[in-house]
Amino acid sequence: MSRKFKQIVGVSPTSYVREPKKIVVYDLVGHLLALGIKPLGASYNQGLSRLALLREELAGTPDVGYTSVEPMLELEPELIIATDWLDRGMIEQLHKIAPTLVFHSGDPFERFKSLADILNRRQEAEAFIARYEEKGKRARAELNGLVGPNETAAVYEIWADCLWVMCESYGRGVYNLYKPLGFTPPPKVKRDVLDVGQPKKISLEELPDYAADHMFISVYPANGGAESARKVMESAIWKQLSAVRHNRVYSIELDVIHSVDVLSLEKQLDIQTQLLKLALG
């Protein structure tokens, strides 16, 4: 990553960060905040206001949008951080404005550590990771005796015309379930979703094959998602699921659970732990 940075910017990361930098970030907003850096401007693929857990930290930060470079031109950024979720044409335009680092999908903490190395913030990253891991240990201790060692969990999203089984690189708190909280994925979720690294679109009829002992649910509200969710939860298929019958379904608003950045993950971990304790305690 250091070599890639020098190719893009022309100097090494260590030389670059000696000067204060004006940074605009797309998508990985919470990564930057977790390093103690407030961006000059920011954007998110669902709209910056949809980062419900980061609103306090982002107070006063302009939303530069997601489909045009125009809103960020007057900010005159010196470094742009983005993901490959952005349109390729948009990324090409960003490169013309300022040095631009583009991160690919993958383990959120690996991306976080790479960014910390580039910005000479490894110490801040290690402190954040230690705090996150300690919070995970406390959560597992609190759930000890409430959750069995081999119980499964997964994350699902209800859309107007289908359901999605979610993977770690798409946020939704999936990373927290299998890493700090130590749940096991159902076999088909592991094989068809996690091992592939992509969410899987399924029908209601397929849901029992992907169901878990603990099911975290969100609803994509556009185009009738809420009405679809009502029909799903009134169906005989839904009512016969073990998680439903044992009160192990946990609903979380999409704005809260959507983001995959590490600061959001830390805050989502608190919410997920609390939901489990309330249902199982």
VENWOJO-V412729 format. One record per pair of residues at least 6 apart in sequence whose ideal C-beta (glycine too) atoms are under 7 Angstrom apart, sorted by the first residue. I is the first residue (numbers start at 1). J is the second residue. D is the distance in Angstrom with one decimal. If there is no record, write none. Layout:
# VENWOJO-V412729
I;J;D / I;J;D
This chain:
# VENWOJO-V412729
1;114;4.7 / 1;117;6.0 / 1;118;6.1 / 2;12;6.5 / 2;13;5.7 / 2;117;6.7 / 5;13;5.1 / 5;101;6.9 / 5;118;5.2 / 6;12;5.3 / 8;99;5.1 / 8;101;6.7 / 9;16;5.7 / 9;99;4.4 / 13;117;6.8 / 13;118;4.8 / 13;119;7.0 / 13;120;6.0 / 14;120;6.0 / 17;119;5.8 / 17;120;4.3 / 21;78;4.9 / 21;79;5.3 / 22;40;4.5 / 22;75;6.9 / 22;76;6.7 / 22;77;5.2 / 22;78;4.8 / 23;32;6.7 / 23;37;6.6 / 23;39;5.2 / 23;40;5.9 / 23;77;6.4 / 23;79;4.9 / 23;81;6.4 / 24;39;6.1 / 24;40;5.6 / 24;41;4.4 / 24;42;6.9 / 24;64;6.1 / 24;72;5.3 / 24;75;6.2 / 24;77;4.1 / 24;80;5.1 / 25;32;5.1 / 25;39;4.7 / 25;42;5.1 / 25;81;4.4 / 26;43;4.7 / 26;81;6.9 / 26;82;4.1 / 26;83;6.4 / 26;86;5.9 / 27;44;6.0 / 27;45;6.0 / 27;82;6.8 / 27;83;4.3 / 27;85;6.0 / 28;81;5.9 / 28;83;6.3 / 28;103;6.4 / 28;111;7.0 / 28;115;7.0 / 28;261;5.7 / 29;39;6.8 / 29;42;4.8 / 29;44;6.2 / 29;51;6.3 / 29;54;6.4 / 29;58;7.0 / 29;261;6.1 / 30;54;5.7 / 30;259;6.3 / 30;261;2.9 / 30;262;6.0 / 30;263;3.5 / 30;264;4.8 / 31;111;6.8 / 31;112;5.1 / 31;115;5.4 / 31;261;5.1 / 31;262;5.9 / 32;39;5.5 / 32;81;6.9 / 33;54;6.6 / 33;57;5.0 / 33;263;5.2 / 34;112;6.9 / 34;128;4.9 / 34;262;5.1 / 34;263;4.4 / 35;116;5.8 / 35;119;6.4 / 35;121;4.3 / 35;124;4.9 / 35;125;6.3 / 36;124;5.3 / 37;119;7.0 / 38;61;6.8 / 39;61;6.1 / 40;75;5.2 / 40;77;5.9 / 41;61;6.6 / 41;62;4.8 / 41;64;4.4 / 41;72;5.2 / 41;75;4.9 / 42;48;5.8 / 42;58;6.6 / 42;61;5.3 / 42;63;6.7 / 42;64;6.8 / 43;63;6.1 / 43;64;4.9 / 43;65;5.9 / 43;66;5.2 / 44;50;6.3 / 44;51;5.6 / 45;66;5.9 / 45;85;5.7 / 46;258;6.1 / 47;63;7.0 / 48;58;6.7 / 48;63;3.8 / 50;255;4.9 / 50;258;6.7 / 51;58;6.7 / 51;259;5.7 / 52;255;4.1 / 52;256;5.0 / 53;256;6.2 / 53;264;5.1 / 53;267;4.4 / 54;263;6.5 / 54;264;6.4 / 64;71;4.5 / 64;72;3.9 / 65;71;4.7 / 69;90;6.9 / 69;93;4.8 / 69;94;6.3 / 69;97;6.2 / 73;97;6.9 / 77;97;6.9 / 77;98;4.8 / 78;98;5.8 / 79;98;6.1 / 79;99;5.6 / 80;94;5.1 / 80;97;6.9 / 80;98;5.2 / 80;100;4.2 / 81;101;5.2 / 82;91;6.3 / 82;94;6.3 / 82;100;6.1 / 82;102;5.2 / 83;102;6.8 / 83;103;5.2 / 84;102;5.7 / 84;104;5.1 / 84;105;7.0 / 91;100;6.9 / 91;102;6.0 / 94;100;4.5 / 101;118;6.7 / 103;111;5.1 / 105;169;4.4 / 106;169;6.0 / 108;175;6.0 / 108;260;5.2 / 108;261;6.7 / 108;262;5.6 / 108;265;6.4 / 109;129;6.7 / 109;262;6.3 / 112;125;6.2 / 112;262;4.8 / 113;125;5.7 / 116;122;5.0 / 116;124;6.7 / 116;125;3.5 / 128;262;6.8 / 132;266;5.1 / 133;180;6.9 / 135;266;6.6 / 135;269;6.0 / 136;180;2.5 / 136;181;6.8 / 136;269;6.6 / 139;180;6.3 / 139;181;6.1 / 139;269;6.4 / 139;273;4.2 / 140;181;6.4 / 140;182;5.8 / 142;273;6.6 / 142;277;6.3 / 143;276;5.9 / 143;277;7.0 / 146;276;7.0 / 146;280;4.1 / 146;281;6.3 / 147;276;6.9 / 147;280;6.8 / 150;184;5.8 / 151;183;6.5 / 151;184;7.0 / 151;213;4.4 / 151;214;6.5 / 152;183;6.4 / 152;184;5.0 / 152;185;6.2 / 152;186;4.7 / 152;212;4.2 / 152;213;4.8 / 153;177;4.7 / 153;183;3.7 / 153;212;5.1 / 153;213;6.7 / 153;214;4.0 / 153;216;7.0 / 154;165;6.2 / 154;185;6.0 / 154;186;6.0 / 154;189;4.8 / 154;210;6.8 / 154;212;4.1 / 154;215;6.4 / 155;166;4.3 / 155;172;4.6 / 155;173;6.3 / 155;174;4.9 / 155;177;6.9 / 155;216;4.6 / 156;163;5.7 / 156;164;6.7 / 156;165;5.9 / 156;166;6.9 / 156;215;6.1 / 156;217;5.3 / 157;163;6.9 / 157;164;4.4 / 157;166;6.0 / 157;172;6.8 / 157;218;5.2 / 157;220;5.7 / 158;217;6.7 / 158;219;4.9 / 158;220;6.9 / 158;225;6.2 / 158;228;5.8 / 158;229;4.4 / 158;232;5.7 / 159;220;4.7 / 159;225;5.5 / 159;228;6.6 / 160;223;4.4 / 160;224;4.2 / 160;225;5.0 / 160;228;4.8 / 162;201;5.2 / 162;202;6.8 / 162;203;6.4 / 163;202;5.3 / 163;204;6.6 / 163;207;6.2 / 164;199;4.8 / 164;200;6.9 / 164;201;5.7 / 165;189;5.8 / 165;193;5.0 / 165;199;6.2 / 165;200;4.7 / 165;202;6.2 / 165;210;5.1 / 166;172;4.4 / 166;174;5.4 / 166;199;5.0 / 167;174;6.1 / 167;193;5.0 / 167;194;5.7 / 167;197;5.9 / 167;198;6.0 / 167;199;5.3 / 168;174;4.7 / 168;175;4.7 / 168;194;6.8 / 169;197;6.0 / 169;260;6.7 / 170;199;5.5 / 170;260;6.6 / 171;258;5.3 / 171;259;5.2 / 171;260;3.5 / 172;218;6.6 / 172;257;5.1 / 172;258;6.6 / 173;216;6.5 / 173;257;5.0 / 173;268;4.4 / 173;272;5.6 / 175;265;5.9 / 176;265;6.0 / 176;268;6.0 / 176;269;4.8 / 176;272;5.7 / 177;183;4.7 / 178;185;6.4 / 180;269;6.2 / 181;272;6.9 / 183;214;6.7 / 185;194;5.7 / 186;210;6.2 / 186;211;6.8 / 186;212;4.9 / 188;209;5.5 / 188;210;5.3 / 189;210;5.6 / 189;212;7.0 / 192;200;5.2 / 193;199;6.5 / 193;200;4.9 / 202;210;6.1 / 204;232;5.9 / 204;235;6.2 / 204;237;5.6 / 205;237;6.7 / 207;237;6.3 / 208;237;6.6 / 208;241;6.6 / 211;241;5.1 / 211;242;6.9 / 211;243;6.4 / 212;243;6.4 / 213;242;6.5 / 213;243;6.1 / 213;248;6.2 / 214;243;6.2 / 214;248;4.8 / 215;243;4.3 / 215;248;6.7 / 215;249;4.9 / 216;250;4.9 / 216;252;6.3 / 217;249;6.0 / 217;250;6.9 / 217;251;5.1 / 218;252;5.4 / 218;253;6.8 / 218;254;4.5 / 218;257;5.4 / 219;225;5.0 / 219;226;6.0 / 219;229;4.6 / 219;254;6.5 / 220;254;6.3 / 232;238;5.5 / 238;244;6.0 / 243;249;5.2 / 247;279;5.7 / 248;279;6.4 / 250;275;4.3 / 250;279;6.7 / 252;271;6.6 / 256;271;6.6 / 257;268;6.0
